[in-house]
């Protein structure tokens, strides 16, 4: 990743303070369980430790720590029964989901030899969860529950916790990084138009505006020949270039990629949405001709770069790249009615990580529907499960997700230089096109290898946006 971010997750445990003087062994038991829980938290996030909370005052202290850290998610370990005041003061002033983790220590009771302290410390689960959810609902807080067991490990429960941490990472990237808009959306694609102030208020993502004149000169001061040569070799390792190529062939392209990487770091960019509609002459023509592979190299390093100035699909690409490791811009291309297959893809920059074979690069005299000509890149997405995510808005500017899962199948694809894939949906191609379109997703979406709707639902809960599931 060119710019790395780590989610901040507030973690604390709760138990009823009245139990501790009654059963002195419980405090040590609870602290041991909580320490074990903290030790198992994914190393991909920064944990903000709220401690063992047994009173309202301790809950308030945990809340102060969480607010100071601007946590992206709160995870609460329920150790035994606890009253709501152990929870609510810690989360009252936060606008993030609260995940209640209800892990019983032992798999099953030894009924004849269990005393009250053992029951409360090692076997009490479930009882407080309903109380916590009821009060989170009344407080208007988003929430989720994970129930499981500690004894013997619980891969299913910990997979859900890791999933939540991946979802929290999306919020951190949106809040920590910026989106670069270069130029403006493709003229007339009104589904792509967006209010950047509304975007910041609702999704926490700040937009930096750039003119193309500034970008034409971006590589003028790049003189480090060793860095340029290394980048040229990386480009050759990433792409098969039609007609063959050498370091010298892609030298100028590599110089611009080095410059773009420095720009990404300086401006702290995680997303780029660009469109050029000038005369493509002189410096403009040089840069315009190589933007597609240059931005593809940025996507490979985690920066979501979308063509046609589409901010919303850049966001979708960034979400999928964060939670799934791949994020490919796509749109509906065609339907093969004989095979009941949707052909889905897009021209322009792409994600090498989604390609099952080495991507290709070729020079074309004309970019269809756009100014100039230059390098096209074609990626060859994996076969197997695939997830699509579109981000759209309603009439009041609220954002919404549209998602679907399908399967990429082998067979012929278009070979004119655009990335495309053959996706089969469980509902059939005809019904998918109807249902997907009826959800109003805009004409772009992002694609990722694998099945990720469950994680996307967690991302949606973190951002408090609705989700339309078209098909699984």
Secondary structure, 3 states (H helix, E strand, C coil): CCCCCCCEEEEEEECCHHHHHHCCHHHHHHHHHHHHHHHCCCCCCEEEEEEEECCHHHHHHHHHHHHHHCCCEEEEEECCCCCHHHCHHHHCCCCCCEEEEEEECCCCCCHHHCCHHHHHHHHCCCCCHHHHHHHHHHCCCCEEEEEEECCCCCHHHHHHHHHHHHHHHHHHHHHHCEEEEEECCCCCCHHHCCCHHHHHHHHCCEEEEECHHHHHCCCCCCCCHHHHHHHHHHHHHHEEECCCCCCCCCHHHHHHHHHHHHHHHHHCEEEEEEECCCCCCHHHHHHHHHHHHHHHHHHHCCCEEECCCCHHHHHHHHHHHHHHCCCEEEEEEEEECCCCEEEEEECCCCCHHHECCCEEEEEECCCCCCCCCEEEEECCECCEEEEEEEEEECCCCCEEEEEEEEEECCCCCCCCCCEEEEEECCCCHHHHHHHHHHCCCCCCEEEEECCCHHHHHHHHHHHCCEEEEEEC
